[in-house]
Amino acid sequence: MELGPLDEEKLARLISRAFERGLSLIGEEPKVVVYRYLEIRCSIKKEEVGYRLEECESMLDEIFGVGAEIIKRAIARELYSELGLPCLGYTGRTLVDCVRQALKMLGFSAFY
């Protein structure tokens, strides 16, 4: 995938898209509920997910408990796929760690 210049806004869009695709694992109706929960409980709008990933990850843990790991793994896979990178595995890492690792692999120092 040709990324072109990567700025904070573009990265946030990629993260948001990966989050949405990863949530597809649970189905469309539950995904709507998750986004509604984010908005009501955490004051995070759908389009803000890419900027507030750490809070979104905590919310997934709160809602799904240990089952959140499966969803977060799917989100990480989607992000790496969007960036054209091989997924290095998720176990024991946070989604923010995955973003940082992906940026490092792409040669970027830090947006996140």
C-alpha positions as a Markdown table, in Angstrom:
| # | Residue | x | y | z |
|---|---|---|---|---|
| 1 | Met | 0.0 | 0.0 | 0.0 |
| 2 | Glu | 1.3 | 3.4 | -0.9 |
| 3 | Leu | 0.9 | 5.6 | 2.2 |
| 4 | Gly | 2.4 | 8.8 | 0.9 |
| 5 | Pro | 3.3 | 11.3 | 3.6 |
| 6 | Leu | 2.0 | 10.2 | 7.0 |
| 7 | Asp | 0.8 | 12.9 | 9.3 |
| 8 | Glu | -1.1 | 12.7 | 12.6 |
| 9 | Glu | -4.5 | 13.1 | 10.9 |
| 10 | Lys | -3.9 | 10.3 | 8.3 |
| 11 | Leu | -2.6 | 8.0 | 11.1 |
| 12 | Ala | -5.7 | 8.7 | 13.1 |
| 13 | Arg | -7.9 | 7.8 | 10.2 |
| 14 | Leu | -6.0 | 4.6 | 9.6 |
| 15 | Ile | -6.3 | 3.7 | 13.3 |
| 16 | Ser | -10.0 | 4.5 | 13.3 |
| 17 | Arg | -10.6 | 2.3 | 10.2 |
| 18 | Ala | -8.6 | -0.6 | 11.7 |
| 19 | Phe | -10.6 | -0.2 | 14.9 |
| 20 | Glu | -13.9 | -0.4 | 13.0 |
| 21 | Arg | -12.8 | -3.4 | 10.9 |
| 22 | Gly | -11.5 | -5.2 | 14.0 |
| 23 | Leu | -14.8 | -4.6 | 15.8 |
| 24 | Ser | -16.6 | -6.2 | 12.8 |
| 25 | Leu | -15.5 | -9.5 | 14.5 |
| 26 | Ile | -18.4 | -9.1 | 16.9 |
| 27 | Gly | -21.0 | -8.2 | 14.3 |
| 28 | Glu | -22.6 | -5.0 | 13.2 |
| 29 | Glu | -25.2 | -4.5 | 16.0 |
| 30 | Pro | -22.7 | -5.0 | 18.8 |
| 31 | Lys | -20.3 | -2.7 | 17.0 |
| 32 | Val | -23.0 | 0.0 | 17.1 |
| 33 | Val | -23.4 | -0.6 | 20.8 |
| 34 | Val | -19.6 | -0.2 | 21.4 |
| 35 | Tyr | -19.5 | 3.1 | 19.5 |
| 36 | Arg | -22.6 | 4.3 | 21.5 |
| 37 | Tyr | -20.9 | 3.3 | 24.7 |
| 38 | Leu | -17.8 | 5.1 | 23.7 |
| 39 | Glu | -19.8 | 8.3 | 23.1 |
| 40 | Ile | -21.9 | 8.2 | 26.2 |
| 41 | Arg | -19.5 | 6.8 | 28.8 |
| 42 | Cys | -16.2 | 8.1 | 27.5 |
| 43 | Ser | -17.2 | 11.2 | 25.4 |
| 44 | Ile | -15.4 | 9.7 | 22.4 |
| 45 | Lys | -17.0 | 10.1 | 19.0 |
| 46 | Lys | -16.4 | 7.5 | 16.3 |
| 47 | Glu | -14.2 | 9.9 | 14.4 |
| 48 | Glu | -12.0 | 10.5 | 17.5 |
| 49 | Val | -11.0 | 6.9 | 18.0 |
| 50 | Gly | -7.7 | 7.2 | 16.2 |
| 51 | Tyr | -6.7 | 10.1 | 18.5 |
| 52 | Arg | -7.8 | 8.4 | 21.7 |
| 53 | Leu | -6.8 | 4.8 | 21.2 |
| 54 | Glu | -5.6 | 4.2 | 24.7 |
| 55 | Glu | -9.0 | 5.2 | 26.2 |
| 56 | Cys | -10.8 | 3.1 | 23.6 |
| 57 | Glu | -8.6 | 0.1 | 24.4 |
| 58 | Ser | -9.4 | 0.5 | 28.1 |
| 59 | Met | -13.1 | 0.6 | 27.2 |
| 60 | Leu | -12.8 | -2.6 | 25.3 |
| 61 | Asp | -11.2 | -4.2 | 28.4 |
| 62 | Glu | -14.0 | -2.9 | 30.5 |
| 63 | Ile | -16.8 | -4.2 | 28.3 |
| 64 | Phe | -15.4 | -7.5 | 27.1 |
| 65 | Gly | -12.9 | -8.5 | 29.9 |
| 66 | Val | -10.5 | -11.2 | 28.7 |
| 67 | Gly | -12.4 | -11.5 | 25.4 |
| 68 | Ala | -11.2 | -8.0 | 24.5 |
| 69 | Glu | -7.8 | -9.5 | 23.6 |
| 70 | Ile | -9.3 | -11.2 | 20.6 |
| 71 | Ile | -10.9 | -8.0 | 19.4 |
| 72 | Lys | -7.7 | -6.0 | 20.0 |
| 73 | Arg | -5.7 | -8.6 | 18.2 |
| 74 | Ala | -8.0 | -8.2 | 15.2 |
| 75 | Ile | -7.6 | -4.4 | 15.4 |
| 76 | Ala | -3.8 | -4.7 | 15.4 |
| 77 | Arg | -3.9 | -7.1 | 12.4 |
| 78 | Glu | -6.2 | -4.7 | 10.5 |
| 79 | Leu | -3.8 | -1.8 | 11.2 |
| 80 | Tyr | -0.7 | -3.6 | 10.1 |
| 81 | Ser | -2.6 | -4.7 | 7.0 |
| 82 | Glu | -3.6 | -1.1 | 6.3 |
| 83 | Leu | 0.0 | -0.1 | 6.6 |
| 84 | Gly | 1.2 | -3.0 | 4.4 |
| 85 | Leu | 3.3 | -4.4 | 7.3 |
| 86 | Pro | 3.6 | -8.0 | 8.6 |
| 87 | Cys | 1.8 | -8.3 | 11.9 |
| 88 | Leu | 4.3 | -9.2 | 14.6 |
| 89 | Gly | 1.8 | -10.6 | 17.0 |
| 90 | Tyr | -0.2 | -8.9 | 19.7 |
| 91 | Thr | 0.1 | -11.0 | 22.8 |
| 92 | Gly | 1.2 | -9.0 | 25.8 |
| 93 | Arg | 1.2 | -5.6 | 24.1 |
| 94 | Thr | -1.2 | -2.8 | 24.0 |
| 95 | Leu | -2.8 | -1.3 | 20.8 |
| 96 | Val | -0.7 | 1.8 | 21.4 |
| 97 | Asp | 2.4 | -0.3 | 21.5 |
| 98 | Cys | 1.4 | -1.9 | 18.2 |
| 99 | Val | 0.9 | 1.6 | 16.7 |
| 100 | Arg | 4.4 | 2.7 | 17.9 |
| 101 | Gln | 6.0 | -0.5 | 16.6 |
| 102 | Ala | 4.3 | 0.0 | 13.2 |
| 103 | Leu | 5.5 | 3.6 | 13.0 |
| 104 | Lys | 9.0 | 2.4 | 13.9 |
| 105 | Met | 8.9 | -0.2 | 11.2 |
| 106 | Leu | 7.9 | 2.6 | 8.7 |
| 107 | Gly | 10.8 | 4.7 | 9.9 |
| 108 | Phe | 8.8 | 7.3 | 11.8 |
| 109 | Ser | 9.9 | 8.4 | 15.2 |
| 110 | Ala | 6.6 | 9.3 | 16.9 |
| 111 | Phe | 3.2 | 10.7 | 16.5 |
| 112 | Tyr | 1.8 | 8.4 | 19.1 |
